[in-house]
Amino acid sequence: MLELLLPPPVDPLWDLTEAYGADARPERLNLVLGVYRDDTGGTPVMAAVREAEIRLAERSLSKEYRGLSGNLAFNRAMLSMVLGEGGAAERAVAVQTVAGSGALRLLADLICRTRPGTTVWISDPAYVNHRPILEAAGLTVRTYAWLDADGLPDSEGMLRDLGQARRDDVVLLQGCCHNPTGVDPTPEAWAALADMAGRVGWVPFIDLAYHGLGDGLEADLAATRMLAERVPEMLVAISCSKNFGLYSDRTGCAVVIGASRESLRHVETALQNAARTLYSMPPEHGAAVVSTVLEDDGLRTLWRAELDAMRGRIEANRSALTGQLASLGWADRAESLARQKGMFSMLPLSPRQMLRLRSGFAIYGTTAGRINIAGIPADRIPCLANGIAAVLAEEAEPAGHAG
C-alpha cells in the first residue's frame, strides 16, 4: 500500500520553519508562523491565562468527557463576546472545536452535507489553509480580488468578482486583520458586502482569528456583528490561539446563525455528527481557561489590558519598520505597510526577492512576502529594514535615493 503513495505537497509554512531550524546562522530571524513574540523573542503566557490555569488546577476538576459540543460555558462566552448580548446571538448555535482550523473544517463539512459541491469564494491571496480545508471537505473554491497594484484594498475588484456569486454560494471573509496581507475592507465596502449578500442570497462565512490585534476588540468585531444583524444566515469560525495565546491548546468555536431559532433545530446535531467523525470531541483545557477569564470581571479586565498591550507592540513594530525603510530611501515602498493591521504584513518584495532575503540575510518569510510583524524583537527591526532595503537596491534604485 505505502509504495502506491505519491509524494504529497509539503505545507509551505512548516517547511519554511524546518528550514529555519536547520539554518546555523546566529543572526537568523523567523517571521514565518503567526505567533506573538515579546522583545526577548519568547511567546509569553498571558497573566490572565496563567491565573485562570492556577484556579482550574486548584479546583482539580474531573477529566471526564465533556460531550460532542465541548465546553458549554465556553460556547456561551464566545457567542456573547463575538455577537454581543441579544440580537443575532439569540438565533445562533455554537460548538467548541479544535482551534480555528477545526471550526473552518467543521463548518465546511456542514456546508457540504447541506449542499454538496457548493462554491465557496475566498480572497486572492488567502490564508494558506483556506483552500485545502474547503477542498478536503468536497467544496468548489473560487477567488475574488483583494489588493490593487499599490497594495491597497481593491474594493471595486472584490465587489465585481463577488457579483458573479450565486444564491446559496458561500463567501469566506476574514473578519479583521486579513492574513496574509494585513489589509481589511473599508466600512463602506463591508456595508456593500452586506447589501450584496442580502440581495443575492449568498452566505457569509467569517473567519475570526485575530480580533483584538487590529484596531481593538470591539472595532475588530464590528463588521462581523453588522453582517450578523443584516443577513438571515451566517457562519463564523473563531480561534482563541492568538488573542489568548493558546496556540498549542487548540481552542476554537464554530458558530451558525440562522434566520430564527426554529431554523437551527438540526444544526447542533449536524455539527456534533461531523465532529464525531473528525475528532470526536475537542480538548477541554483551553476552553476552560477562556471561559474562566471571560466569566470573571477581574480576569477579563486583565486580559483586555494585555490584549491592548500586544496590539500596541504590533503597531509600534510596524511603525518602526516603516520609519526605518523610509530613512533608507524606500518611503514609497513602505507606504502600504503603514496601512496594514494585525499580526502580518506583506513586504513589497517579489518571490525571488524573498528568497534572496532568506539566503543573503537569514530572514525567513513566505515567498509571497508575508512576515509576522508581531514576531520581531524591537532591536532586530533595523536588521530587517536593512535586509529589505539591500534586496530592493539589488534590482532598482529608489526614487530620490542618494547613492
Disulfide bonds with the S-S distance in Angstrom:
none
